[in-house]
């Protein structure tokens, strides 16, 4: 069912990854680390809660490989900045995935060279903020970032973006990958039905 047209993008596909802290600082430590990625061809998003930067547990590496496979790329370039923790994760993905992966790192001290990941982080943060506010409104309490419901929300954000956020061409990441429109979500996260 996946779209194998070469006109979706050119050359070897690129997925860029970066880390983002989510939550608030204050009296209570309410910060968590999220690994966020963006697929250049489909404009699809990846996001997962991690224990810390550089977390190479089987769970996170398997999730990232599953995300890469969702985009349908046989061989690809994984791109990241030059921080050691993300380099370790990229190496772990390369070593565990059976299909070919090339690693590419941005120029030191030049955030523009990892713009694809930065755009993914920006889209993730925008959706996370609005969905967290909606969730808190639906359930009537503030949500701490270390709670399971917030971690579920982190996993849901890429689904929302990939299936419902259209690009300049009017297509979603899902429709670019599968060449068909996804089923619409009927309710928002945390909404009582």
N, C-alpha and C positions, 0 to 999 in steps of 0.2 A: 504493500500500500504506500510505501514511501516514495516520494518524488525523487527520481534519479536524474532529472534534467540538469544538464551542465549550466544552463542559463540562470539558475538560482544564484550562483556565485561563480567566481573564476578561480582557477588554481586550486591549491590545497586548502581545505577548510581550516579556519582558525577559531579556537576557543580560548578566550583570555580569562584568567582567574585572578582574584585579589581577595584580600580580607577586609572585613568591615566590622567594627564594634557596634553593637546595638544595645540600646538601653540608656539609662540615666545615671549620672553620678550624684551622690548626695549622702544622706545619712546611711542609706542602705546600699550595698554593692549590687547594683542592678544592671551590670554590663555582661554581655556575652559576645563571643566571637562567631562570626558567620563567614563562610567562604562563599563568594559570589562569582559567577562566571557568565560570560556572554558569548553566544555563537555568532560569528560574523555573517555567515550565509543566511540563516533563518531569522536572525535577531532574537533568538530564544534566550531565555534566562535560566540560570542554575543558582540555587542557594541552599545551604545546609548549615545547621548549627554545629559547631565543632567545640571540642573541649578546650583547645588552645590553638594558637598559630603553630603550624607544623604538625598537627595531629595526623598521624598516618595509621590510625586504627583501621582494621579490616572494614568496619562499618562505613567510615567516611570514604575510603578509597573505592569500595564496592559501589556506593551511591554515586560517586563522581563518574565511574566507568559506566554505570547504568545511564546516567544523564548523557554522556558522550554517545552511547549507543542509541539513545532516543533520537538524537539529531541525525542518525543514519550515516555517519562518516566512517569509512573503512580506514583511511589514513588521514591524519590531521596534524596540525601544529598546535601545541599547547603553549600559550604565551602568558608570561607573568613578569612582574618587576624583579629586581635583583635581590630581594630579601631572602635570606637563607631559609626561613620556615616554609615559604611557598615553593622554593626550589626542591625541598625535600619531598613535598607532597607531589609535585609534578614528576619527580623521579620514581616515586612509588607507583603512580598511575602508569607510567611508561613500562615499568618492570612487570606489573600485574596484568595489564591489558594485552591480549594476544595479537591485536591488529597494530599496525605501524603508527608510531607517534614520534614527531620531531618536537624538540623543546626549543623555545625562543624566549630570550629575556630582553627586557627593555633596557635602554641606555641608562646608566646610573644618573640619578638626580635630574631626570627629565620625565616628568609624569605624562607628557604628551605622547610619549612612545608607547604607553599602555592605555591609550584612550578608549579602546574597546572595553576593557575591564572597568575603567572609570565610569563609562556610560552605563554599564550593567549595574554597578554599585548605585549610581544615581537613581536609575529606574527602580531598583530594589528598595532603596530607602524611601522613595516617594510612595510606593505602594504599601510598604510596611507601616509607615506613619498613618496613612489614611485608613487602612484596614484595622490597625490597632485602636484608633479612635472609634471606628464603627463597632468593633468588638466590645469595647468598654461601654459604649452607649447601649448596646443590646443586652449585656449582662448586668449592667448597673454598678460595676466596681472597676477600680484601676487594676490593670494587669501588670504584674511584675514580669520582667523579661526572663527570669529563671524558671518560670512555671511551665509545665508541660503544654498548656494551651497556647502559650506564646511560641514555643518551639514548633508546635503544629502549624501555627500561622506562618512561620518562616518557611516551612515546607510547602505551604499553599501558595505563597506569593508567586513563585515561578509558574505554577499552573494557571493562575489568574492572568499573568502577563502573556504567557505563551499561547493561551487559548482565546484571550479576549482583547488584547491591546493591539490595535492595527497600526501598521506602518504607513509610510507615505504612499505606498501602492494599494492601501486598503486591505492588505492581507495580514493575518496574524502569523506568528512563528509556526503554530500548528498547521495552518493551511499551506504555508510554504513547504513544510516537511511532508505532509500527507496528501497535499493537493485537494483538500476538502475542508469545509468549515466544521469546527467542533460544535458539539451540543452546548447550548447556552446553560449557564448556571442559573438556577431558579431562585436561590436564596443566597444571602451573604453569610460569611463565617460568623458563627455565634448567634445568628438570628433564630428566634424561637418560631417553630412552625407547628 
